[in-house]
Amino acid sequence: MSFRGINTTVIQIRRAVFTEVARMAYANVKGEKANHMMRSIPYKIIPGEEGKLRKDIFLERAIVEERVRLAIGLPTRRMDEHNSVVSGLEDANIADKYYDPPLVNVIKFACNRCPEKMVKVSDLCQGCLAHPCMEVCPKGAIVWESGRSTIDQEKCIKCGRCVDVCPYHAIVKTERPCAASCGMGAIHSDALGRAEIDYSKCVSCGQCLVNCPFGAIADKGQIYQLIQSFNRGDRVYALVAPAFVNQFPALNTTQKLRAALEQVGFCETVEVAIGADLCTVDEAHDFLEEVPEKLNFMATSCCPAWSMMAKTLFPDMAKNISMTMTPMVFTARMIKAADPEARMCFIGPCAAKKLEASRRHVRSDVDFVLTFEELAGIFEARDIDLSIPAAEDEELHYGSAAGRGFAQSGGVAKAVADKIHEWYPDKEVKIAAAEGLANCKKLLMMAKAGKYNGYLLEGMGCPGGCIGGAGTIADPVRTAAQLNKYVAAAPFKDPEDSAFITNIHLLKDDPYFAR
């Protein structure tokens, strides 16, 4: 369970960090003035003399310092040696810097050292005569002690059978929230019991960072570098993912969104659904050419966490992932072809898009990636009036209903299958879709076993799809309802009716496909 839609203290601090980093960037100061502003941020966010969150104000401020560093794109500091909070700031104070890996980081001294997995008896135990918990335990780990059940943790295998049979729900099975949310099994404990990420497994989906109740995990950002680009007068396009729906309730029309983004510093706003339209058509062609003659199934390419998971865990099936560009890359490449000197900023729900944009073959197309939550901090830093009226004739470059539907689980595969069916009404395209990396892994295991031969598989790394991404603000359930309205309101349904469809052949003649 994540906390999107609930204004927790962790979210308030995270947002305050983004806001203060943006204010610092807009101030456009260098040298010691920049150092001073950065050092003062923890005192603005955590004022006073007494801690209110962890009862230690010095620890609270130290954690904020690390979050500020990560928001600027700087690495966390080692705990066993002295290093100033402003170390590296001068190198980050440029518009052309990508962050250095790793993207997702554990702030060690913020970690609560939660147990990895545990089954324990709570105070709700009534000491019942039947004690079914003892009877079903396969390892004899539950004993009667002082009138209640007690679990021997050395013997317990965490199977959960006792949890299921207790009539009072007195036995609970707990798991470290960050690890439970990680479908890759990439989080374990270090020697001191703190969370640690195995980067050989991590695909940067970001679910751990939005599920940690202590705010101990954070990803790096480019807020600072983006605003430096504004400051030097660059033309920067805002490429907005369709999952923006419901993230900013006051911006309930695309005209208002565009007006707000222009106040921030963007020169123009483009709907990434136009790239999704091209992706739909290209992926439909791919499927028809490859399945079943060359491949026994094909998987969609849009979600970077899903495709990276597939290539990491199932390298022999990497060829089954479509070579189609993602909507982000399609859109950025298209706009950059028309305006070569401009810079592209993808604004979306996804932490993994930051990883995708930093890849060598994408860097020349996508200069910056912002999450919706980071954008909210920028809006606040600029004191943007989100209720500002916008000219009714100002609209985003339109995408189709199918392209807008990419934001929700099942939307990509449906768009591709519908397009194939339109071309070949008698051809059946079987679909299997999964959301959340644990379910995606199961989907590919079934495919490897031959259960999905001839299928089009869709994987989404986040629950619900992009609308449940780590960079979203709003409750994904409510966003889904609003997205359906946004899809229905699209000016056209068919991706091939896009004004940009003629670009697809020009964009495909490109080294991207040799990756």
C-alpha positions, 0 to 999 in steps of 0.5 A, spaced: 500 500 500 502 506 498 500 513 500 498 517 494 492 521 495 494 521 503 497 528 505 502 524 510 508 527 514 513 524 509 509 527 503 509 534 506 517 533 507 518 530 500 514 536 497 517 541 501 524 539 499 522 539 492 519 546 493 526 549 496 530 546 491 526 549 486 526 556 489 534 555 490 534 554 482 530 560 480 534 564 485 540 563 480 545 564 485 552 561 484 558 560 489 558 561 496 551 564 495 548 557 493 552 554 498 548 558 503 541 557 500 542 550 500 545 549 507 539 553 510 534 549 507 533 544 512 532 549 517 526 552 513 523 545 513 525 543 520 525 549 524 525 550 532 530 547 537 526 540 538 525 535 534 517 533 532 518 527 528 524 523 530 525 527 537 532 529 535 532 535 531 539 534 528 537 527 525 531 530 522 535 535 519 540 531 517 535 526 513 532 533 509 540 534 507 540 528 504 533 528 501 536 535 498 542 532 495 538 527 492 533 532 489 539 536 486 542 529 483 547 529 488 549 522 491 548 521 498 554 522 503 558 516 507 556 516 514 563 514 516 567 520 514 566 528 514 563 531 507 559 537 507 552 537 505 554 542 499 559 537 496 559 537 489 553 542 488 558 546 483 558 540 479 551 540 479 549 547 478 549 546 470 543 545 465 546 539 462 548 534 467 545 528 468 545 525 475 550 519 476 547 512 478 544 509 482 537 513 481 534 510 487 537 511 494 536 508 501 538 514 506 541 509 511 540 513 518 532 514 516 531 507 516 527 504 521 530 497 521 524 494 520 524 486 520 524 483 513 519 478 515 515 476 521 509 472 524 507 474 531 502 473 536 499 480 538 495 482 544 488 480 541 490 472 543 485 469 547 488 463 549 483 459 546 482 452 548 482 449 540 489 453 539 488 451 531 494 455 530 498 450 534 495 444 530 496 447 523 504 449 524 508 444 520 514 446 524 511 446 531 514 453 532 507 455 536 507 453 543 503 454 549 506 459 554 503 463 560 496 462 557 497 464 550 500 462 544 507 464 542 511 463 536 519 461 536 522 465 531 528 460 530 523 455 527 518 459 524 518 459 516 513 464 515 508 460 511 502 464 514 498 458 516 497 460 523 494 467 521 489 464 516 486 459 522 486 464 528 479 466 529 481 472 533 485 474 527 490 475 533 496 473 529 499 477 524 504 476 518 508 483 517 514 484 512 518 490 511 514 495 506 519 497 502 521 490 500 514 487 500 513 493 494 519 490 490 517 485 485 524 484 484 526 482 490 532 487 490 531 489 497 534 486 503 538 488 510 545 490 511 549 488 517 546 493 521 539 491 519 537 497 515 534 496 508 539 495 502 538 495 495 541 490 490 542 494 484 543 488 480 536 487 481 533 494 481 529 496 475 528 503 478 520 503 479 520 507 485 515 503 489 519 502 495 520 510 495 513 511 496 511 505 500 516 506 506 513 509 512 519 513 514 521 516 508 528 513 508 528 511 500 528 517 495 530 518 488 535 523 484 532 528 480 533 534 475 529 540 478 535 544 479 538 542 472 531 544 469 531 550 472 538 552 470 536 551 463 530 556 464 535 561 467 539 561 461 534 562 456 533 555 453 527 553 449 524 547 453 518 543 451 514 540 456 512 533 454 506 531 459 504 524 460 496 522 459 497 520 467 497 527 469 489 527 469 487 528 476 494 530 479 492 537 479 485 538 481 485 545 479 488 544 472 482 540 470 483 542 463 489 542 458 488 549 457 490 551 464 495 546 465 499 549 459 498 556 462 501 554 468 507 550 465 508 557 461 508 560 467 514 556 470 518 557 464 516 552 459 515 554 451 510 549 449 506 543 452 505 537 448 501 531 450 505 525 450 499 521 447 501 523 440 507 519 441 503 513 444 499 513 437 505 512 433 507 507 438 501 503 437 501 503 430 508 501 430 507 495 435 501 493 431 506 492 425 511 489 429 506 484 432 504 482 425 511 481 422 514 477 428 508 473 431 508 467 430 513 466 424 519 469 428 517 469 435 512 465 439 509 471 443 511 479 443 511 483 449 510 491 449 515 496 450 512 502 453 514 501 461 521 501 462 521 498 469 517 492 465 522 491 459 528 492 464 525 486 468 524 482 463 531 483 460 534 482 467 530 476 469 529 472 462 535 474 458 533 469 453 526 472 452 529 479 451 528 479 443 520 478 445 520 485 447 518 490 442 523 494 439 518 500 438 520 506 441 516 508 448 511 514 447 516 519 451 522 517 446 517 518 440 514 524 442 521 527 444 524 525 437 518 528 433 518 535 437 526 535 436 526 534 429 522 540 428 525 544 433 533 542 433 535 547 438 530 546 443 530 541 449 525 536 452 522 535 459 518 529 460 513 530 465 510 524 468 508 519 473 514 514 473 521 514 476 524 509 471 523 514 466 529 517 469 533 511 468 530 510 461 532 518 459 539 517 462 541 511 457 546 513 451 541 512 446 536 516 449 540 522 452 540 526 445 532 526 445 530 527 452 534 532 456 530 532 463 525 528 466 520 530 472 515 527 476 508 530 477 510 530 485 516 534 483 512 539 478 508 540 484 514 543 488 516 547 482 509 550 482 509 552 489 516 555 488 513 560 483 507 561 487 503 559 481 496 561 481 493 554 479 486 557 478 488 562 473 484 562 467 486 560 460 485 562 453 480 557 451 483 556 444 489 554 447 490 546 447 495 541 447 497 537 441 492 532 441 493 525 442 487 519 440 483 516 445 487 510 444 494 514 446 491 517 452 489 510 454 496 508 455 496 510 462 492 505 465 494 497 465 491 494 459 491 500 455 497 499 451 495 492 449 488 494 447 490 499 443 495 495 439 490 489 438 484 494 436 489 497 431 490 490 428 483 488 428 481 494 424 487 492 419 485 484 419 478 483 422 478 476 422 485 476 425 484 474 433 489 477 437 490 474 444 492 479 450 495 477 457 496 483 461 500 484 468 501 490 473 506 490 478 513 487 477 511 481 481 505 479 477 509 481 471 514 476 473 509 471 473 506 473 466 513 471 463 514 465 467 508 462 464 510 465 457 517 461 458 513 455 459 509 456 453 502 458 456 502 464 451 504 462 444 501 467 439 499 472 445 501 480 445 503 481 453 503 487 456 507 489 463 506 495 467 511 495 473 506 499 477 499 497 480 494 500 476 499 502 470 502 509 470 497 512 474 499 508 480 507 510 478 511 512 484 511 520 481 504 521 482 500 525 487 493 523 487 489 516 489 490 512 483 483 509 483 480 516 483 485 518 477 482 511 473 475 514 473 478 521 471 482 518 466 476 514 463 473 521 462 479 524 459 480 518 454 472 519 452 473 526 451 479 525 446 477 529 439 479 522 435 479 515 437 484 512 431 491 513 432 492 513 425 488 519 424 493 523 428 496 529 425 503 526 426 502 519 423 507 521 417 513 522 422 513 515 424 517 512 418 522 518 419 523 517 426 524 509 425 530 510 420 534 511 426 540 508 430 535 507 436 533 500 433 540 498 433 540 498 441 
